């Protein structure tokens, strides 16, 4: 059995009409991690998830979930994964409790082993257990989708844009629950356009662009790829003309006495930047650095054109 929670081997998908959605995607998602799968719109993230869910048929390559090949052992593979879709899909004439009981039954979970009220409590819907699902707010419906994906207690949970359009409080509650699930042994795969979420939550991140994996590294290593760094410097007098130096990539005036200098950290360091400002006759009053974030790395990796 594979040690990976999800393993993709040269996975390809070509849609009718010749649209190449995935090209030789090879990726192992380690067990027990919170793993980020990022990419621009149309990069191939949803196609990958839909192949794992059994909603899209791959063109070639292999995919396995918790060691079960999706072609050779489709039932075991599907029982090993729970997927929270990006779209809010719900049953309007059932209560949340009935929805969870129904889906647990479809997965063959015996009544004595069902956790419907426990799951509703975990996603803060216990007081809505017997209300019509159509009466729930958008955020409540999204929480119900999370509970629905967990009725069969899968070892892998995929969250496809789970916080799109939800308020800050709900987002915090959801991430708290995701961390609890992960601490209990559930492998979590997250797609999101909120890159700060991925940066804070994910142990490892893969980035897909034009159907290809362009990065797959621990989050810290990925952040270290950002070469541009900025330093904000407060000087001792108003600046009329911006000083120039070879070590500056960019320089901008943020206030009468505050300069923001961007430099390439693989070529120079902050000390050289400050020395250049002092050489221009400016006295340094205060300094703060602005660390590169995941957005910088993401933009650098996804600006590349599609491969021929």
N, C-alpha and C positions, 0 to 999 in steps of 0.2 A: 504493500500500500504506500502511496506517495506521502511524503512528509508535508506537502503543500496543501493548504485548504482548497485552493483553486489552481489548476495547472493548465496553461494554454501552450500548445506546441504548433508553431507555424500555422496559426489559424487564419483562414482567408474567407472573405465573403464578397461575392459579386452579385449584385441585384440584377433583376431582369432589365435589360436595356444597356447593360455593361458598366453600371456604376460600381466601382471598386470601393467597398466600405472598409474592409480590413485587408491588410497585406502582411502576411507572415508574422502575425502577432505571437510572440513567445514570451510568456510571463508566468512566474510562480508567485503566488500570494501566500506567505508563510502563515502557518496556524497560530492563532492566539494574538494576532496583531490587529490594530486599526489601520487599514490600508487605504490610501487615497488613490482614486483613479480619476485623473483630471485631463482636460482637453477642451479646446474651443467647441462651439456648436458645430455639429456635423463631423467631428473628428473620428467617431466610431465607438464612443463609450456606450451608447444605448444599444447599438448592434451587438456589442460584446455581451452586455447584460441579457439581452433578449435571446441570444444563443444559449446562454447558461440556463435561462428560464424555460427553454423549449419552445419559445414563440417564433424564433427564426431558425431556419436550417442553414448550417454552415456550408460553404462550398467545398472546403478542404481543410486539412489539419485535424488536430485532436484537442479535446477539452475534457477535463475531469474535475469533479467536485468531491472533496473529502476522499479522494482515491478511487472514485467510481467514474468510469468513462461514460460520458453522456449518451453514447451510442450503444455500448455494450451493456450498461446497467442503468438505463434511463430512470427507472422507478427509484432506485437507491440514490441516484444523483439528485433527483428532484426532492426527495425527502431530506436531503442534507443541506438544503438551501432555502432561505426565506427571502423574498424580494419585496421591498417597499417601492412601488412604482412612482415615477415623477407625477403622473396624472392622478387626481383624486377620483378613485373608482369605488363606489359603495352601493350597498343594497338599500334603497330608500324605504322599503316597507318592512324591514327587519330592525329590531333593536340591536345595539352593539353586542349585548350578551348572545342573542340569537345568531348574529353573524359569526361570532367566534365558535359557538357550538356547531354551527353548520360546517364551517371550514375544518374544524377538528374532526368531524365525522368523515368528511371527504378524504382526509389524510389517514383515516383508519385509527384515530386515537380512541381507545376505550373510554367510556364515560367516566370511569373511576380515575382515569389519569388526566382528564381535561383540566385546564387551569384558567378557564374563562374569566372568573371574577378576579383571580390573582393578576392576570394580565391587564384587565381594566383598571385595577387599583394602581398598577405600576405606571400606567400612562395617564393617570389622573382623570379617568372616566367612570369611576365606580358609581358616582351619583347619577350618571346618564345611562346606566346599564340597561334599563328597560324603557328608555325613550326611543321614539322612531329615529333611525339614523339620519333621515332627511332633515330633522330639526337641529342637528348639530352644526356648530360653526365650522368654517373652513379648517381652522387649526385643530378642532376636535376630530374632524374626519381624518386628518392626516395622522393624528395619534392612533386612531382606530386602525389605520392601515398598518402601523407598526405592530400593534397587538395581533392583527390578523396574520402577519408574516411569521409570528412566533408560536402559533397554536400547536405546531408539531415539534417544537423545541429543536430547531435545526442548529447544527454547529456553526453554520455560516449565515450571516445576515448581510444582505446588500441593500444599501440605502441610496436611492437614486434621487438626488436633489431634495432631500427630506425637509429642508427648512425654507424652501422657496415660498415666498409670500406669507410667512408666519411672523408673529411679533417676537420681540426680543425675549420676553419672559418664557414663551413656549420653546424658543430655540434653546435657552439655557436648561430648561427642564428635560428636553429631548437629549441634549448632550450628556447631561448628568446620568440619564438612564442608559445611554449607549456605553458610557464608561463603566457603569455597574455590570452591564451584560458582558463587556470585554473582560472585566476583572473576574467574572465567573467562568471564563473560558471560551466565550463566543468570539469567533473571528468576524470582524466587521469590515465590509468594503463600502467605501463612501465616495460618491460623486457629488461635487458641489461647485457652484460658481463663486461661493464665498471663500476666497483663498485663505483668508485669515483663519477660518474654521479648520481647513485642512492643515494649516501650519501648526495650530495648537493641538489638534486631536491625533493626527496620523503619525504612526511610527515610521512608515515608509510610504513613498509616493511614486506612482508611475504616471507619466504624461504621454498621452496619445495625440498625434497630430497627423492629419491626412491618412488615417487608418494604420499608422505605424507607431510603435513604441519609440519615443525619442529620449526618454529618461526613465530610470527605475532604480531609485537609490533611497537610503535612509533620509529622512527629512532634513537632518542636520547637514548631511553631505550635499544635498540638493541646494540648500540655502547658501552653502559655501561657494557654490558655482557663480554666484552673483559677484561680478568684479567691480561694478560701480558702487561707490560709497560717497556719502555726503557729510560735510561738516558745517555746522552753523556757528559763525563767529561774530561775537559782538566786539566792536572796536571802540577806541577812545574818542572818536569824533565823527561828525557827519561825513559821508563819503559822496563826493561830487562825481568822480570818475572811477569806474571799476578797474582795479589793478589787473594786470594780465601776467601769466607765468606759464611755462611749458607744462608744469605738473597739473595745471587746472584742465579738466575736461570741459567744465562749464562753471560760470560764476554769475550769481544773480543777487540783486539787492532786495532783501526782504523788508527792510525798514531803513530809516536814515542812517543807522549805525549797525545794522545786522546784514552780514553777507552769508550766502549759502554757496559753498564751493563743492562741486562734484569732481571726484578724481577716481582713477582706476587703481584699485588696491593691489593689483599684481605688478604695478609699475612704481608706485610711490606710496609713502605712508603719510599719516596725518601730520607728523612732525615737519615733513618737508613742505606741506601746504601752509602750515602756520609760519614757517621760516620765510616763505615767499611773501606772505602778507606783511610780515615785519620788515622785510627788505624794501617793501613799497612805502615804508614810513608809517605804517599803521600799528598802533598799540593794541595788544590783545587784552580784552576785559573779561570775556567769558567764552567758553567753547562747549558745544554739545555735538555728538555724532548721531547720525541717522543710519541705522543698520539697514542693509538690503533685506527685502522680504521676499516671500514666495512669488508675489506678483512680478517682481523684476525677473526672476528666473523663468517663470512661466512665459512671459512676453518674449524673452530672448529665444526660448526654445521653440515657440510656436509661430514666430515671424517667418521662419524658413518656408520657402515655397514647396509645393508638393513635388515629390521625386518623380522623375520621368518613368 
